[in-house]
């Protein structure tokens, strides 16, 4: 197995070539506004009286959840370009944010039953997703309140309101 290459030890022309290839992938996918930075830092080891220069390449982009497929596609296209090169951090991701369309939550293990389920939101439903833990005493009071709300408002809400407790244990 060959030894990993380090971005810091690549020649400036190799670094430039790599950055141009990454830039081409980003441009092909309409992500020209992605942050691409080269960071240089001097690391001083006072006990050894040495100063080492570290250089790293960082590619970062956060996109809305609706662009999950694009984030995956671009990450997969860049991955072979930086494979085996230390000091290259590629972080192109999509995150759910306010106003983003809902995506089905898959492979949820229910408390009762052994088969995993999918949580699929339907038009007109309101969900309260409550994250809790069995070891968290302050979590118990809100869970009791949620149950009380469901019981008190069952006639008004019908099946349009769901309170989903997700244990982080």
C-alpha positions as CSV (number, residue, x, y, z in Angstrom):
1,X,0.0,0.0,0.0
2,X,1.4,3.4,-0.9
3,X,1.9,6.1,1.7
4,X,-0.7,8.8,1.8
5,X,0.2,12.1,0.1
6,X,0.0,15.3,2.0
7,X,-1.5,18.5,0.5
8,X,1.2,20.5,2.3
9,X,4.0,18.5,0.6
10,X,2.5,18.7,-2.9
11,X,4.2,21.2,-5.2
12,X,2.4,24.4,-5.8
13,X,1.6,23.3,-9.4
14,X,0.1,20.1,-8.0
15,X,-2.0,22.0,-5.5
16,X,-3.1,24.4,-8.3
17,X,-4.0,21.5,-10.5
18,X,-6.1,19.9,-7.8
19,X,-7.9,23.1,-7.0
20,X,-8.7,23.7,-10.6
21,X,-10.1,20.2,-10.9
22,X,-12.3,20.7,-7.8
23,X,-13.4,24.1,-9.2
24,X,-14.4,22.5,-12.5
25,X,-16.6,20.0,-10.6
26,X,-18.2,22.8,-8.6
27,X,-18.7,24.9,-11.7
28,X,-20.3,22.0,-13.6
29,X,-22.8,21.7,-10.8
30,X,-23.6,25.4,-10.4
31,X,-21.8,25.7,-7.1
32,X,-19.3,28.4,-8.0
33,X,-20.1,30.1,-4.7
34,X,-18.7,27.3,-2.6
35,X,-16.0,28.3,-0.1
36,X,-12.6,26.9,-1.2
37,X,-9.8,28.0,1.0
38,X,-6.2,27.1,1.5
39,X,-5.1,27.6,5.1
40,X,-1.5,28.0,6.1
41,X,-0.5,27.9,9.7
42,X,2.8,27.8,11.6
43,X,2.7,25.2,14.4
44,X,5.3,25.9,17.1
45,X,6.4,23.1,19.3
46,X,8.0,25.0,22.2
47,X,9.5,21.9,23.9
48,X,11.4,20.9,20.7
49,X,12.1,24.4,19.5
50,X,10.6,23.6,16.1
51,X,8.2,25.4,13.8
52,X,6.3,23.3,11.3
53,X,4.2,24.8,8.4
54,X,0.9,23.1,7.9
55,X,-1.2,23.8,4.7
56,X,-4.7,22.4,4.2
57,X,-7.4,22.7,1.6
58,X,-10.9,23.2,2.8
59,X,-14.0,23.0,0.5
60,X,-17.2,23.8,2.4
61,X,-20.8,24.3,1.3
62,X,-24.1,24.0,3.2
63,X,-27.3,23.7,1.1
64,X,-31.0,23.3,1.8
65,X,-32.4,19.8,2.2
66,X,-34.0,20.0,-1.3
67,X,-30.5,19.8,-2.7
68,X,-29.4,16.6,-1.0
69,X,-28.9,14.7,-4.3
70,X,-26.7,17.5,-5.6
71,X,-24.6,17.5,-2.4
72,X,-24.1,13.8,-2.7
73,X,-23.3,13.9,-6.4
74,X,-20.7,16.7,-6.0
75,X,-19.1,15.0,-3.0
76,X,-18.8,11.7,-5.0
77,X,-17.3,13.6,-7.9
78,X,-14.7,15.3,-5.7
79,X,-13.9,12.3,-3.6
80,X,-11.6,10.5,-6.1
81,X,-9.7,13.8,-6.7
82,X,-8.6,14.0,-3.0
83,X,-8.6,10.3,-2.2
84,X,-5.4,9.5,-0.2
85,X,-4.4,13.2,0.2
86,X,-4.0,14.3,3.8
87,X,-5.0,17.8,4.6
88,X,-8.0,18.0,2.3
89,X,-11.3,18.5,4.0
90,X,-14.4,18.3,1.8
91,X,-17.7,19.2,3.4
92,X,-20.6,19.6,1.0
93,X,-23.8,18.9,2.8
94,X,-27.5,19.6,2.9
95,X,-29.4,20.4,6.0
96,X,-33.1,20.7,6.8
97,X,-34.0,24.2,7.7
98,X,-37.1,26.4,8.2
99,X,-39.3,26.3,5.2
100,X,-37.6,23.3,3.6
101,X,-39.9,20.6,2.2
102,X,-40.4,17.6,4.4
103,X,-38.5,14.4,3.7
104,X,-39.6,11.0,5.0
105,X,-37.8,9.8,8.0
106,X,-36.8,6.2,7.2
107,X,-35.9,3.1,9.2
108,X,-37.3,4.2,12.6
109,X,-37.3,1.5,15.2
110,X,-40.6,1.7,17.1
111,X,-40.8,1.0,20.9
112,X,-43.3,-1.7,20.2
113,X,-42.8,-4.0,17.3
114,X,-39.6,-5.3,15.7
115,X,-40.0,-3.9,12.2
116,X,-38.6,-0.5,11.3
117,X,-41.1,2.0,10.1
118,X,-41.0,5.2,8.0
119,X,-42.5,8.5,9.3
120,X,-44.2,10.0,6.3
121,X,-45.9,13.4,6.7
122,X,-49.2,14.0,5.1
123,X,-50.8,17.3,4.0
124,X,-52.8,18.8,6.8
125,X,-51.0,17.0,9.6
126,X,-49.2,18.8,12.4
127,X,-46.3,17.0,14.1
128,X,-44.5,17.7,17.3
129,X,-41.2,15.8,17.4
130,X,-40.0,15.5,20.9
131,X,-36.4,14.3,21.5
132,X,-35.9,12.9,24.9
133,X,-33.8,10.3,26.9
134,X,-34.7,7.9,29.6
135,X,-31.8,9.1,31.8
136,X,-33.2,12.7,31.6
137,X,-35.6,13.5,34.5
138,X,-36.4,17.0,33.1
139,X,-37.7,15.2,29.9
140,X,-40.4,13.4,31.8
141,X,-42.6,16.4,32.6
142,X,-42.9,17.6,29.0
143,X,-43.7,14.0,27.9
144,X,-46.6,13.9,30.5
145,X,-47.8,17.3,29.3
146,X,-47.8,16.1,25.6
147,X,-49.9,13.1,26.6
148,X,-52.3,15.3,28.5
149,X,-52.6,17.6,25.5
150,X,-53.4,14.7,23.2
151,X,-56.1,13.4,25.6
152,X,-57.6,16.8,26.2
153,X,-57.7,17.9,22.5
154,X,-58.4,14.5,20.9
155,X,-61.9,15.5,19.7
156,X,-60.7,18.7,18.2
157,X,-57.5,17.4,16.6
158,X,-58.7,14.0,15.4
159,X,-55.9,12.2,13.6
160,X,-54.4,15.5,12.3
161,X,-51.9,16.0,15.2
162,X,-49.1,13.6,16.0
163,X,-46.7,13.8,18.9
164,X,-43.7,11.7,18.1
165,X,-41.2,11.0,20.9
166,X,-37.7,10.0,19.8
167,X,-35.4,8.6,22.4
168,X,-31.8,9.6,21.9
169,X,-30.6,6.7,24.1
